[in-house]
Amino acid sequence: MGVAEKSAEAAASYVSMEAEIPEVLYRGMKDFIGEHPHWDQYRVMSSALAHFLFQNGCEDRAVTERYLNDLFSRRDP
């Protein structure tokens, strides 16, 4: 597989998403990211989505791995 094919495959594994969320959730996410600089909005949303899918019966291995990795990752001191 060539470099261009690998790049296209990697790009296909991500989906750009735009969503409106309630102001209270936005402020909560903004405050959390401010207190935990190793997190960003993409990691927060990805983690939240994996958590939701796992808790609601999704059996995809990648979703389960993401959920468990976030659940057991070390947090800021």
C-alpha positions in Angstrom: 0.0 0.0 0.0 1.4 3.4 -1.0 1.7 6.5 1.0 -1.3 8.1 -0.8 -3.5 5.0 -0.2 -2.5 5.0 3.5 -3.3 8.7 3.8 -6.7 8.2 2.2 -7.5 5.2 4.4 -6.5 7.2 7.5 -8.7 10.1 6.4 -11.6 7.8 5.8 -11.5 6.6 9.5 -12.5 10.0 10.8 -15.8 11.8 10.3 -16.1 15.5 10.7 -19.1 16.4 12.8 -20.8 19.7 13.6 -23.4 19.7 16.4 -25.2 22.2 18.5 -25.1 21.5 22.2 -26.8 23.3 25.1 -24.9 26.2 26.5 -24.5 24.5 29.9 -22.8 21.5 28.3 -20.5 23.8 26.3 -19.5 25.7 29.5 -18.9 22.4 31.3 -16.7 21.1 28.5 -14.8 24.4 28.3 -14.2 24.4 32.1 -13.1 20.8 32.0 -10.6 21.4 29.2 -9.3 24.5 31.0 -8.5 22.4 34.1 -7.2 19.4 32.1 -4.9 20.7 29.3 -4.1 17.2 27.9 -7.8 17.0 26.8 -9.2 18.9 23.9 -12.8 19.2 22.5 -12.2 16.3 20.1 -11.0 14.0 22.8 -13.9 14.9 25.1 -16.5 14.4 22.4 -15.0 11.1 21.2 -14.8 9.8 24.8 -18.4 10.9 25.5 -19.6 9.2 22.3 -17.7 6.0 23.0 -19.1 6.0 26.6 -22.7 6.5 25.3 -22.4 3.8 22.6 -20.8 1.3 25.0 -23.4 1.9 27.7 -26.2 1.4 25.2 -25.1 -1.9 23.9 -22.7 -1.2 21.0 -20.6 -4.3 20.6 -18.0 -2.9 18.2 -14.5 -3.8 19.5 -13.0 -0.4 18.7 -15.8 1.4 20.6 -15.2 -0.9 23.6 -11.5 -0.3 23.5 -11.9 3.5 23.3 -14.3 3.4 26.2 -12.1 1.2 28.4 -8.9 3.2 27.5 -10.6 6.4 28.6 -12.1 4.8 31.7 -8.7 3.6 32.9 -6.4 6.3 31.6 -4.4 8.3 34.2 -5.8 11.7 35.0 -4.1 14.9 35.8 -2.8 15.1 39.4 
